[in-house]
Amino acid sequence: MKRTDRELLLKSLKYFAFTVALMFMAPTVIYQAFKNQTHPWYWPVLIVGILLAISAIIMGFYSLRVLMKSFFGEN
């Protein structure tokens, strides 16, 4: 019977914490961009918010992948 790899489990929990931070940061930045549409920094802030949202999705999948590796191994 295989055991859980604790190092990978802790690594995945760190990635989950980073994912949660991105999940709160991205909508906040996008909201601020839409709130200030007449400001000259509208497009750069909106692009940064969209990139943060995309990175939150990618980090979510990656952290799930690492979590599954820690529970079930490589295969």
C-alpha positions in Angstrom: 0.0 0.0 0.0 1.3 3.4 -1.0 1.6 6.3 1.5 1.0 9.9 0.9 4.1 11.9 -0.1 4.1 14.6 2.5 6.6 16.8 0.7 4.4 17.0 -2.4 1.3 17.5 -0.2 2.8 20.5 1.4 4.0 21.8 -2.0 0.4 21.5 -3.3 -1.0 23.3 -0.3 1.4 26.2 -0.9 0.2 26.3 -4.5 -3.4 26.2 -3.3 -2.7 29.2 -1.1 -1.2 31.1 -4.0 -4.2 30.1 -6.1 -6.6 31.5 -3.5 -4.7 34.7 -3.4 -4.9 35.0 -7.2 -8.6 34.2 -7.1 -9.3 37.2 -4.9 -6.8 39.5 -6.5 -7.8 39.1 -10.1 -11.5 40.1 -9.7 -10.5 43.0 -7.6 -8.1 44.3 -10.2 -10.6 43.8 -13.0 -13.3 45.6 -11.0 -10.9 48.5 -10.4 -10.2 48.7 -14.1 -13.9 48.8 -15.0 -14.6 51.4 -12.3 -12.0 53.8 -13.9 -12.7 53.4 -17.6 -11.9 57.0 -18.4 -8.4 56.8 -16.8 -5.4 56.4 -19.1 -4.3 53.3 -17.2 -7.6 51.5 -18.0 -6.2 49.0 -20.6 -3.0 48.1 -18.8 -4.8 47.5 -15.5 -7.5 45.4 -17.3 -4.9 43.3 -19.1 -3.1 42.7 -15.7 -6.4 41.6 -14.2 -7.1 39.2 -17.0 -3.6 37.8 -16.8 -4.1 37.3 -13.1 -7.4 35.5 -13.7 -5.8 33.2 -16.3 -2.9 32.5 -14.0 -5.4 31.6 -11.1 -7.0 29.0 -13.3 -3.7 27.6 -14.4 -2.4 27.5 -10.9 -5.6 25.8 -9.7 -5.2 23.0 -12.2 -1.5 22.7 -11.4 -2.0 22.5 -7.7 -4.7 19.8 -8.2 -2.2 17.9 -10.3 0.5 18.0 -7.6 -2.1 17.0 -5.0 -3.1 14.0 -7.0 0.5 13.0 -7.4 1.1 13.2 -3.7 -1.9 10.9 -3.0 -1.6 8.4 -5.8 2.0 8.6 -7.1 3.2 9.2 -10.6 0.9 6.8 -12.4 
